[in-house]
Amino acid sequence: RVRAFNAGGNSAFSNETSETTGAGVFNWFVKATGGSDSNTGTSEAQAFATYAKAFSIVSPGQSIGLVTGSGTFTERLLGFPNGTVGNPITLSGTAGQVTVMPPGSASDRTFHLQNNQYLNIENIIVNNGNLTASRGPRIEDSSHIYFENFRSTNITLGTNDPNDPQGMLVGSSTGAVDDILFYLCEIDSIAAAIATNFQH
């Protein structure tokens, strides 16, 4: 378990317990295959085709289920909505981990949080193996983000430049990063050239 603290040495998360999330009871559903953004999105049978659609209508305190067993998701994880204090938004596989594996393009980043707050990201594998050159997850200017059973793998691009970390970036360019919790998470299969390239 890795916890993040603010400047005063405080963290929103306990040493002993994990934050309770809404995973398991979902308000909106997305399928890797067989969904449609014209559906209602309120059941697996009526699942959306994209999480961008779900992101556009989800409200704080609600959960989005990526339907486990519906195939590999190819949409990049970007443009997240925001929860509020006491009402995080959860994005999770519905019954265990789902895989997100976008098609190839140069120097791409599959997962990017920017100016986001109060999110739970659970039961997701981000596989960068199709990308021509891939960067690890980027968490920028965000706070109160909880990751559980999250994995990022097959990260290939690296320059050993401390200003361009690739394994994972948790940082801020304009504000602050506060209360980021990783629980039962992995970052693996990183190219040798970037094995030590972690910035926080």
Disulfide bonds with the S-S distance in Angstrom:
none
